[in-house]
Amino acid sequence: MSAEYVTEPVAKPKRKISVFDFFYKYGTVLMIFVIMIIFSIATPNFLTGENISDILRSISIVTLIALGVTISLTVNGLDLSVGSTAGLATILSASMLVLHRQEIAVAIIVPIIASLLIGLVNAFLVVKVKIPDILATLSMMFIVQGILLTYTKGSAIYTNMPLPSGDRAPGIFIPSFLALGQGHLLGIPVPVIIMLLTVLLVHIVFSYTNFGRFFYVTGGNIEAARLSGVPVNRYRMYAYMFSGLLAGIGGVVLAARIGVGEVNAGSPFLMDAVAATYIGFSVFGAGKPNVFGTLIGSILIGVLLNGLTMLNVPYYMQDIIKGAVLAGALALTYYRSKQTSTAV
């Protein structure tokens, strides 16, 4: 090689963090603090210990369900049946306690098994039948909702409820079960403890084990993952089963919190769970579904809805605001991914 082609290596200049990058990484956390400051000025009861406890308790169920959505997204899927699955778990818990007079173990295990089966059916439809995940899980959402309406005939399941025979329901929501949703341990609401332990466990599995990383590998490039020896179909199946499992846990906690089995109790959590998950994409610049980001997204939604409720903002306007927050999060995420692909 002639000397004229020999050049000294030039160090690449460090890329400066733009304003967009800063707000993409830290905007969600900053927004939480800004919203809290605004609401604390608007209503003096917002930053009380009791209200903060209420916020954490309210996001516990959303976070559990949103973790299921997060896991489904790691394999490039999306589980839209989580709300109905949570509703199924709520009805089954109530039914085991009130109609069949079972103890707490049965009231937890039966809904969890049913939720896992829903996840398994979703996996079969997506992986084996090859129905697009959104369509498969949307169909399952309607199927589960129809089963619940048929089973309950549209009515709630509650203590001392009248039966078609003219008698009253023989069972009750036992105190040990209600403690899962209404109790405290060392001054901390039990649902919050369940949420934090679940978040920690899922975070450890998906961040520090090969088992968890294979979900991301599968979702990143399924063909490359398959050629690398990753059993991609098995991990896609695991993702939908875990999604159903977490939705079921959320439904059990929901039943314990409200002390009644409502057919539509889980449905409103779908939008909040999806919003929390997508908001979490941008937290600290992760750019992908991640457990910690989902928790931050749930906190943002919980703080926002709690403050709006305290200000007596109508519920239908709250949905508008939630939709706007979700649209903003999606816009940030997809604009960022477009920038990254263009840079590459």
GICORKA-V326544 format. One record per backbone hydrogen bond with DSSP energy under -1.0 kcal/mol. NH is the residue of the N-H (numbers start at 0). CO is the residue of the C=O. E is the energy in kcal/mol with one decimal. If there is no record, write none. Layout:
NH&CO&E, NH&CO&E
This chain:
4&1&-1.4, 5&2&-1.7, 21&17&-2.2, 22&18&-2.4, 23&19&-2.5, 24&20&-2.2, 25&21&-2.8, 26&22&-1.7, 29&25&-2.5, 30&26&-2.7, 31&27&-1.9, 32&28&-1.8, 33&29&-2.7, 34&30&-2.9, 35&31&-2.2, 36&32&-2.2, 37&33&-2.4, 38&34&-2.7, 39&35&-2.2, 40&36&-1.6, 41&37&-2.2, 42&38&-2.7, 45&42&-1.6, 51&47&-2.3, 52&48&-2.2, 53&49&-1.8, 54&50&-2.4, 55&51&-2.3, 56&52&-2.3, 57&53&-2.4, 58&54&-2.0, 62&58&-3.0, 63&59&-2.0, 64&60&-2.3, 65&61&-2.9, 66&62&-2.2, 68&64&-1.5, 69&65&-2.7, 70&66&-2.3, 71&67&-2.0, 72&68&-1.9, 73&69&-1.3, 75&72&-2.0, 76&71&-2.1, 84&80&-2.5, 85&81&-2.5, 86&82&-2.0, 87&83&-2.4, 88&84&-2.3, 89&85&-2.1, 90&86&-2.4, 91&87&-2.7, 92&88&-2.4, 93&89&-2.2, 94&90&-2.7, 95&91&-2.8, 96&92&-1.9, 97&93&-3.2, 98&94&-1.3, 99&94&-1.5, 101&95&-2.8, 106&102&-2.0, 107&103&-1.1, 108&104&-2.9, 109&105&-2.0, 111&107&-1.7, 112&108&-2.7, 113&109&-2.3, 114&110&-2.4, 115&111&-2.2, 116&112&-2.0, 117&113&-1.9, 118&114&-2.1, 119&115&-2.3, 120&116&-2.5, 121&117&-2.4, 122&118&-2.4, 123&119&-2.3, 124&120&-2.4, 125&121&-2.4, 126&122&-3.3, 127&123&-1.3, 128&123&-2.3, 130&124&-2.7, 135&131&-2.8, 136&132&-2.6, 137&133&-1.8, 138&134&-2.3, 139&135&-2.1, 140&136&-2.0, 141&137&-1.8, 142&138&-2.4, 143&139&-2.9, 144&140&-2.1, 145&141&-2.4, 146&142&-2.3, 147&143&-2.5, 148&144&-2.1, 149&145&-2.3, 150&146&-2.7, 151&147&-2.6, 152&148&-1.4, 154&151&-1.6, 156&260&-2.1, 160&157&-1.5, 162&166&-3.1, 165&162&-2.2, 168&160&-2.5, 170&97&-2.7, 173&171&-1.1, 177&173&-2.2, 178&174&-1.9, 179&176&-1.7, 180&177&-1.3, 181&177&-2.5, 182&178&-1.6, 184&187&-2.9, 187&184&-1.7, 189&182&-2.7, 192&188&-1.7, 193&189&-2.6, 194&190&-2.4, 195&191&-2.8, 196&192&-2.5, 197&193&-2.1, 198&194&-2.8, 199&195&-2.5, 200&196&-2.4, 201&197&-2.7, 202&198&-2.5, 203&199&-2.4, 204&200&-2.3, 205&201&-2.6, 206&202&-1.6, 207&203&-2.3, 212&208&-2.2, 213&209&-2.1, 214&211&-1.0, 216&212&-2.3, 217&213&-2.3, 218&214&-2.2, 219&215&-2.3, 220&216&-1.8, 224&220&-2.6, 225&221&-2.0, 226&222&-2.3, 227&223&-1.3, 228&225&-1.4, 229&224&-2.5, 231&229&-2.1, 234&230&-1.9, 235&231&-2.3, 236&232&-2.0, 237&233&-2.6, 238&234&-2.2, 239&235&-1.7, 240&236&-2.1, 241&237&-3.0, 242&238&-2.1, 243&239&-2.2, 244&240&-2.5, 245&241&-2.7, 246&242&-2.0, 247&243&-2.3, 248&244&-2.3, 249&245&-2.4, 250&246&-2.2, 251&247&-2.2, 252&248&-2.3, 253&249&-2.2, 254&250&-2.3, 255&251&-2.1, 256&252&-1.8, 257&253&-2.4, 258&254&-2.0, 260&156&-3.0, 264&261&-1.2, 268&265&-1.3, 269&266&-1.7, 272&268&-2.6, 273&269&-2.6, 274&270&-2.6, 275&271&-2.7, 276&272&-2.1, 277&273&-2.3, 278&274&-2.6, 279&275&-1.6, 281&278&-1.1, 283&24&-3.5, 284&281&-2.6, 285&282&-1.4, 286&280&-2.9, 293&289&-1.9, 294&290&-1.9, 295&291&-2.1, 296&292&-2.6, 297&293&-2.3, 298&294&-2.2, 299&295&-2.4, 300&296&-2.2, 301&297&-2.9, 302&298&-3.0, 303&299&-2.4, 304&300&-2.7, 305&301&-2.3, 306&302&-2.3, 307&303&-2.2, 308&304&-2.3, 309&305&-2.2, 310&306&-1.4, 311&308&-1.8, 312&307&-2.7, 317&313&-1.4, 318&314&-1.5, 319&315&-1.1, 320&316&-2.1, 321&317&-2.7, 322&318&-2.6, 323&319&-2.1, 324&320&-2.4, 325&321&-2.5, 326&322&-2.6, 327&323&-2.4, 328&324&-2.4, 329&325&-2.6, 330&326&-2.4, 331&327&-2.4, 332&328&-2.4, 333&329&-2.8, 334&330&-2.2, 335&331&-2.3, 336&332&-2.3, 337&333&-1.8, 338&334&-2.2, 339&335&-2.5, 340&336&-2.3, 341&337&-2.1, 342&338&-2.3, 343&339&-1.9
